[in-house]
């Protein structure tokens, strides 16, 4: 994720982030099927050791609805690189 900042005339800082346009699929990626109450941030914490990488899962799986939750039974590809 790219993060840019802009200083406003009133002294406040505005942060703007953008997701990469795509993350390429790789044969070493994991594939899981989500269960009840699964969230992208929790899955990222379990896989990568840090919840802030939820955006990698969202980008690869085209989950751009702004929610960290996934519907039970959703098949997610998890990049391992």
Secondary structure by P-SEA (a helix, b strand, c coil): cbbbbbbccccbbbbbbbcccbbbbcccbbbbbbcccccaaaaaaaacccccaaaaaaaaaccccccccccccbbbbbbcc
